[in-house]
Amino acid sequence: MIDIAVRRRRRALFVFFLIPGLSMSSWVTRTPDVRDQLGASTSAMGLILFGLSVGSMLGILSSGPLVARFGARPVIGVGTALIVLSVLVIGAGTDVSSAPVVTVGLFLFGAGMGGGEVALNVDGAEVERITRLTVLPAMHGYFSLGTVIGACAGIVCTAATVPVVWHLGVVALVTAALFAYAYRAIPTGTGSARHGAEPVEAGQPGKRPAVWKDRRLVLIGGIVLTMALAEGAANDWLPLLMVDGHDMDPALGSAVYAGFAAAMAIGRFSGGYFIDRFGRASVVRASALSAALGLAVVIFAEAPLLAGAAVFLWGLGAALGFPLALSAAGDSGPDSASRVSLVATIGYIAFLVGPPGLGFLGEHYGLRAAMTVVLVLVAVAIFLAPAVNTPRATPAPALPEQRPEPADESRPHPHR
């Protein structure tokens, strides 16, 4: 049986995964409009998206130490607040046709999402250990559900020529309300070295094992890197890939992106069953094969409808690699929070090298040709799959600090 506090905590994490998905897909579906209003080329859009990459890496690199010092809760809070603010800045920058302002907005989004996602995964891995249930895929499924909702709204707004600034302003209001609803249910202390850290190995008092020296953990990080790139490439470029690479109109390109997001959601919500039945390694192999097949059709098929349909395979394949590998990282040895943080950091490197790298290649060779890099890296995950066969950890004992705080309790919010 799962007690009420854990159920509330799990439900709050679902909401916190939903918020970045909803926010991201809202501006991704409007990238053709943003591009046109800014008058930016493909390479210029890659540089604008580089703000997202830089923000993501700063958030990621700071998140682990901040979680270790303050716990996951304040890092989640500050990161989500940055996401809400970033949507407003992106909309305002588009309205005044300012590429630097849009870049700043993407930087804020990346910092909030990069830092917050690491903290959310640390907290989600802790819920898995407490409940002994496979829940991280479902949590990431809410991210994908958010992308579906945001993409559908973006399609409507694109077709109705709603100004980007008004569209994103409404999204900011909705996500701010969701943030206020969920934050109280997140407990303090998770992942903090001062609040019930896992015991260190015998003979090394006061020291934690150097998790980055664990070969299996590095291989798990490689899986996350490849599958995160498969997901991130679609999130950054799919509408423009359909518009520029397959001559679709912007509304139809956004609809294809919504199909990708729907496939991600289906894969993540159903993934727990397949993981428990067939094992992690088999699911990683099947996922990588599906993503590679979908990418190959998108790249090489000339028929736009066939390419659009293949995006569904791409989405199904990219769905489970990231959350499944994070679960495996948490179970791979002692100091689970540091392990999850390290693997998430490796995975988010895709957000640094992906957008500008694919933009540069797309400018010179076309976006379809640029995606062959993603195809090759996804195929590598097939051979790395055995690394995720780690035994499920026993649940951690409940700690006094891991209780939802009363509504009126205030805490300092460090940078996420």
C-alpha positions in Angstrom: 0.0 0.0 0.0 1.2 3.5 -0.8 0.4 6.1 1.9 -1.3 9.4 1.2 1.9 11.5 1.4 3.6 9.4 -1.3 0.6 9.5 -3.5 0.5 13.3 -3.3 4.2 13.4 -3.9 3.8 11.2 -7.0 0.9 13.3 -8.3 2.9 16.5 -7.8 5.8 15.1 -9.7 3.4 14.2 -12.6 2.4 17.9 -12.6 6.0 19.1 -12.5 6.9 16.9 -15.5 3.8 18.1 -17.3 4.8 21.8 -17.0 8.0 21.8 -19.1 6.4 19.6 -21.8 3.4 22.0 -22.1 5.7 25.0 -22.1 8.2 23.6 -24.6 5.8 22.4 -27.2 3.9 25.7 -27.0 6.9 27.6 -28.4 8.3 24.7 -30.5 5.0 24.6 -32.6 5.4 28.3 -33.2 9.0 28.1 -34.3 8.0 28.7 -38.0 6.2 31.8 -37.0 9.0 32.9 -34.7 11.5 32.3 -37.5 9.5 34.3 -39.9 8.9 37.2 -37.5 12.6 37.3 -36.6 13.6 37.0 -40.3 16.1 34.3 -39.2 17.8 31.7 -41.5 18.3 28.0 -40.5 21.8 28.7 -39.1 20.6 31.8 -37.3 17.8 29.7 -35.7 20.5 27.3 -34.6 22.4 30.1 -32.9 19.2 31.3 -31.2 18.5 27.8 -30.0 22.1 27.8 -28.6 20.7 29.9 -25.8 18.6 26.9 -24.8 21.7 24.7 -24.9 23.8 27.0 -22.8 21.0 27.5 -20.3 20.4 23.7 -20.1 24.1 22.9 -19.4 24.4 25.6 -16.7 21.2 24.3 -15.1 22.4 20.7 -15.3 25.9 21.3 -14.0 24.6 23.4 -11.1 21.7 21.1 -10.3 23.7 18.1 -8.8 25.6 20.2 -6.3 22.5 22.2 -5.4 20.5 19.1 -4.8 23.3 17.6 -2.7 23.3 20.8 -0.6 19.7 21.8 -0.4 17.7 18.8 -1.5 15.6 18.4 -4.7 12.6 20.6 -3.6 14.0 24.1 -3.9 15.8 23.2 -7.1 12.5 22.0 -8.6 10.8 25.2 -7.4 13.3 27.7 -8.8 13.7 25.8 -12.1 9.9 25.7 -12.7 9.7 29.4 -11.9 12.3 30.1 -14.6 10.3 28.0 -17.1 7.2 30.1 -16.5 9.2 33.3 -16.9 11.0 32.1 -20.0 7.7 31.6 -21.9 6.8 35.2 -21.3 10.2 36.4 -22.5 10.1 34.3 -25.6 6.7 35.6 -26.5 7.8 39.2 -25.8 10.9 38.8 -27.9 9.0 37.5 -30.8 6.5 40.3 -30.6 9.2 43.0 -30.9 11.2 40.9 -33.5 14.2 40.7 -31.2 16.4 37.6 -31.7 18.5 38.5 -28.6 15.4 38.6 -26.4 14.2 35.3 -27.7 17.7 33.9 -27.1 17.5 35.1 -23.5 14.1 33.5 -23.1 15.4 30.2 -24.4 18.4 30.5 -22.0 16.0 30.9 -19.1 14.0 27.9 -20.3 17.1 25.8 -20.6 18.4 26.8 -17.2 15.0 26.0 -15.6 14.4 22.8 -17.4 18.0 21.5 -17.2 18.3 22.1 -13.5 14.8 21.1 -12.6 14.7 17.9 -14.7 17.8 16.5 -12.8 16.1 17.3 -9.5 12.8 15.8 -10.6 14.5 12.6 -11.7 16.3 12.3 -8.4 13.0 12.7 -6.6 11.3 10.3 -9.0 13.9 7.7 -8.5 13.4 8.0 -4.8 9.6 7.4 -5.3 10.5 4.2 -7.3 12.6 2.9 -4.4 9.9 3.7 -1.8 7.1 2.1 -3.8 9.1 -0.6 -5.6 7.1 0.3 -8.7 8.3 1.4 -12.2 7.0 5.0 -12.2 9.7 7.0 -13.9 8.4 6.2 -17.4 5.0 7.4 -16.4 6.4 10.6 -14.9 8.2 11.2 -18.2 4.9 10.3 -19.9 3.3 13.3 -18.3 6.1 15.4 -19.9 5.0 13.9 -23.2 1.3 14.5 -22.4 2.2 18.1 -21.8 3.8 18.3 -25.2 0.7 16.8 -26.8 -1.6 19.3 -25.1 0.8 22.2 -25.9 1.3 21.0 -29.5 -2.5 20.7 -30.1 -3.0 24.2 -28.7 -0.1 25.4 -30.9 -1.7 23.9 -34.0 -5.0 25.7 -33.3 -3.2 29.0 -32.6 -1.0 28.7 -35.8 -4.0 27.9 -38.0 -6.0 30.8 -36.4 -2.9 33.2 -36.7 -3.1 34.0 -33.0 -0.1 36.2 -32.1 2.7 34.3 -30.5 2.9 36.7 -27.5 -0.8 36.2 -26.6 -0.5 32.4 -27.0 2.6 32.1 -24.8 1.1 34.6 -22.3 -1.8 32.2 -21.6 0.6 29.3 -21.4 2.6 31.1 -18.7 -0.6 31.8 -16.7 -1.6 28.1 -16.8 1.8 26.8 -15.9 2.1 29.2 -13.0 -1.2 27.9 -11.6 -0.1 24.3 -11.9 3.2 25.2 -10.1 1.3 26.8 -7.2 -0.9 23.7 -6.9 1.8 21.0 -6.9 4.8 22.6 -5.0 3.5 21.9 -1.4 3.5 18.1 -1.9 7.2 17.8 -2.7 9.1 16.8 0.5 12.3 18.3 1.7 15.7 16.7 1.9 15.6 14.2 -1.0 19.1 13.9 -2.5 20.6 16.1 0.1 23.8 15.0 1.8 22.5 16.6 5.1 19.2 14.7 5.1 19.6 11.0 5.1 22.1 10.3 2.4 22.7 6.7 1.6 25.6 5.2 3.7 29.0 5.3 2.1 31.1 2.2 1.6 32.8 0.7 4.6 36.4 1.8 5.2 35.8 5.2 3.6 34.2 7.3 6.3 32.9 10.7 5.1 33.6 9.9 1.5 31.2 9.0 -1.3 32.3 6.7 -4.1 33.4 8.4 -7.3 30.4 7.3 -9.4 31.9 8.6 -12.7 34.5 5.8 -12.4 31.8 3.1 -12.7 32.0 1.7 -16.2 28.5 0.4 -16.3 27.2 3.8 -15.2 29.1 5.5 -18.0 27.6 3.1 -20.5 24.1 3.9 -19.1 24.9 7.5 -19.7 25.8 6.7 -23.3 22.3 5.3 -23.8 20.7 8.4 -22.3 22.9 10.6 -24.5 21.8 8.8 -27.7 18.1 8.6 -26.8 18.0 12.1 -25.5 19.4 13.3 -28.8 16.7 11.4 -30.6 14.0 13.1 -28.5 15.8 16.5 -28.5 16.2 16.6 -32.3 12.5 16.3 -32.7 11.7 18.8 -30.0 14.0 21.4 -31.6 13.7 20.8 -35.3 10.7 18.5 -36.2 8.2 21.3 -37.3 10.9 22.9 -39.5 12.1 19.5 -40.7 8.6 18.8 -42.0 8.2 22.4 -43.4 11.6 22.8 -45.1 12.5 19.1 -45.7 9.1 17.8 -46.9 7.3 21.0 -48.1 4.5 20.8 -45.5 2.7 23.9 -44.5 3.3 25.2 -40.9 0.1 23.9 -39.4 0.6 20.4 -40.8 4.3 20.4 -39.6 3.0 21.2 -36.1 0.5 18.4 -36.4 3.3 16.0 -37.2 5.1 17.2 -34.1 1.9 16.5 -32.1 2.0 13.0 -33.5 5.5 12.6 -32.3 4.6 13.8 -28.8 1.5 11.5 -28.7 3.8 8.5 -29.6 6.1 9.5 -26.8 3.2 9.7 -24.3 1.9 6.3 -25.4 5.3 4.7 -25.1 5.9 6.1 -21.7 2.5 5.4 -20.1 2.6 1.8 -21.4 6.3 1.3 -20.8 6.2 0.1 -17.2 4.3 -3.1 -18.3 6.9 -3.9 -21.0 9.9 -3.2 -18.8 8.5 -5.4 -16.0 7.7 -8.2 -18.4 10.6 -8.2 -20.8 13.4 -6.5 -18.9 15.2 -3.2 -19.4 17.8 -4.4 -22.0 15.2 -5.8 -24.3 13.1 -2.7 -24.1 16.1 -0.5 -24.9 17.0 -2.6 -28.0 13.4 -2.5 -29.3 13.2 1.3 -28.6 16.4 2.0 -30.4 15.3 -0.1 -33.4 12.0 1.7 -33.6 13.6 5.1 -33.4 16.2 4.2 -36.0 13.6 2.9 -38.4 11.4 6.0 -38.0 14.4 8.3 -38.5 15.5 6.4 -41.6 12.1 6.8 -43.3 11.9 10.5 -42.4 15.4 11.1 -43.8 15.2 9.0 -47.0 11.5 8.8 -47.9 10.3 11.3 -50.5 6.6 11.0 -49.8 5.6 13.6 -47.1 2.7 11.5 -45.8 5.0 8.5 -45.3 7.6 10.6 -43.6 4.9 12.1 -41.3 3.6 8.6 -40.4 7.2 7.4 -39.6 7.5 10.1 -37.0 5.2 7.9 -34.9 7.9 5.1 -34.8 10.5 7.7 -34.0 8.5 8.9 -31.0 7.7 5.4 -29.7 11.4 4.5 -30.0 12.6 7.7 -28.2 10.0 7.4 -25.4 11.6 5.0 -22.9 15.4 5.3 -23.3 15.8 8.3 -21.0 13.5 7.3 -18.0 14.5 3.6 -18.2 18.2 4.4 -18.1 17.7 6.8 -15.2 15.9 4.0 -13.3 18.8 1.7 -14.1 21.3 4.3 -12.9 19.5 4.7 -9.6 19.7 0.9 -9.0 23.3 0.5 -10.2 25.0 1.1 -6.8 25.2 3.2 -3.7 24.6 7.0 -3.6 21.7 6.7 -6.0 21.0 10.5 -6.1 24.6 11.2 -7.4 24.2 8.4 -10.0 21.0 9.7 -11.3 22.4 13.2 -11.4 25.5 12.1 -13.3 23.6 10.1 -15.9 21.0 12.9 -16.4 23.9 15.3 -16.9 25.5 13.1 -19.5 22.1 12.8 -21.3 21.5 16.5 -21.3 24.8 17.1 -23.2 22.6 16.3 -26.2 20.8 19.7 -25.6 24.2 21.4 -25.8 25.5 19.9 -29.0 22.2 19.1 -30.7 20.5 22.3 -31.7 23.5 24.3 -33.0 25.2 21.2 -34.5 22.1 20.1 -36.4 21.4 23.7 -37.4 24.9 24.1 -38.8 24.6 20.8 -40.7 21.1 21.7 -41.8 22.3 25.0 -43.3 24.9 23.3 -45.4 23.3 19.9 -46.2 19.7 20.3 -45.4 17.9 19.2 -42.2 17.0 15.7 -43.6 20.7 15.0 -44.2 21.6 16.4 -40.8 19.4 13.9 -39.1 21.6 11.0 -40.2 23.9 11.9 -37.3 21.0 11.2 -34.9 20.2 8.0 -36.8 23.8 6.6 -36.4 23.9 7.5 -32.7 20.6 5.9 -31.9 21.8 2.7 -33.5 24.7 2.7 -31.0 22.2 2.3 -28.2 21.3 -1.2 -29.5 24.8 -2.4 -28.5 24.9 -0.5 -25.2 21.5 -2.0 -24.0 23.0 -4.7 -21.7 24.3 -2.0 -19.4 20.8 -1.3 -18.1 20.3 -4.8 -16.6 20.8 -3.6 -13.0 18.8 -5.1 -10.1 16.1 -3.0 -8.5 17.2 -1.4 -5.3 15.5 -2.1 -2.0 13.3 0.8 -0.9 15.0 3.5 1.2 13.6 4.0 4.8 11.3 6.9 5.2 12.9 9.9 6.7 11.4 12.5 9.0 12.4 15.2 6.5 10.5 13.5 3.7 7.0 14.8 4.6 5.1 17.4 2.7 5.4 20.8 4.2 2.5 22.9 5.4 1.3 25.5 2.9 2.6 28.5 4.9 6.1 27.2 5.4 8.7 29.2 3.4 12.1 28.1 2.3 15.0 29.8 0.6 15.1 29.1 -3.1 18.7 28.6 -4.4 19.4 28.9 -8.1 18.2 25.7 -9.8 
